[in-house]
Amino acid sequence: MKRNRYILIVFLIVTLFNNSCSGDAFVGDIDLHFCGKCAGTGKWTVDSFDFTPCHTTKAECLDWAKRNGYYDKDCILCN
């Protein structure tokens, strides 16, 4: 019984891996952003790994970024 369980787990892992790795072209299109606490809110935040606040508009976000030392960072929309 344990052997069947292990075979099933390995089968599911292999199936998931094969379905998620469709080729290098897909990996090249990935654009990662870190929204932190703003994720899924539809608000703007500075594109950094710091926990920056959420903003209603992009202009407000860019203004906050300039005032707080994030000159080289852009603001992203967190959907």
C-alpha positions in Angstrom: 0.0 0.0 0.0 2.8 2.4 0.8 4.5 1.6 -2.5 1.4 2.6 -4.4 1.2 5.9 -2.5 4.8 6.7 -3.3 4.3 5.9 -7.0 1.2 8.1 -7.1 3.1 11.0 -5.4 6.1 10.7 -7.8 3.6 10.5 -10.8 1.9 13.7 -9.7 5.2 15.5 -9.2 6.5 14.5 -12.6 3.2 15.4 -14.3 3.2 18.8 -12.6 6.9 19.4 -13.6 6.3 18.4 -17.2 3.2 20.7 -17.5 5.0 23.7 -16.0 8.2 23.5 -18.1 7.0 24.0 -21.6 10.2 25.5 -22.9 12.7 28.3 -22.8 10.6 30.7 -24.7 8.1 30.8 -21.9 10.8 31.5 -19.3 12.1 34.4 -21.3 8.7 36.1 -21.1 8.4 36.1 -17.3 8.6 39.6 -15.8 8.8 39.3 -12.0 7.6 42.1 -9.7 7.3 42.2 -6.0 4.1 43.8 -4.7 4.3 42.7 -1.1 1.3 43.8 0.9 -0.1 45.6 -2.2 -0.6 42.4 -4.2 -4.1 42.0 -5.6 -5.2 45.5 -4.4 -5.0 47.2 -7.8 -2.8 49.9 -6.3 0.7 51.1 -7.2 3.9 50.4 -5.3 7.7 50.9 -5.9 9.3 47.9 -7.7 11.6 46.8 -4.9 11.9 44.1 -2.3 11.4 46.6 0.5 7.9 46.9 2.0 7.0 50.2 0.4 3.4 51.6 0.9 0.6 51.2 -1.6 -0.5 54.3 -3.6 -3.7 55.1 -5.5 -2.0 56.6 -8.6 1.3 56.2 -10.4 2.1 59.9 -10.0 1.6 59.6 -6.2 3.9 56.5 -6.2 6.6 58.2 -8.2 6.5 61.3 -6.0 6.9 59.1 -2.9 9.7 57.2 -4.5 11.7 60.4 -5.3 11.2 61.7 -1.8 12.3 58.5 -0.2 15.5 57.7 -2.2 14.1 55.3 -4.8 15.3 57.4 -7.7 16.2 54.4 -10.0 13.0 52.4 -9.3 9.8 52.4 -11.2 6.3 52.0 -9.9 4.2 48.9 -10.7 0.5 48.2 -10.7 -0.3 45.3 -8.4 -3.3 43.4 -9.7 
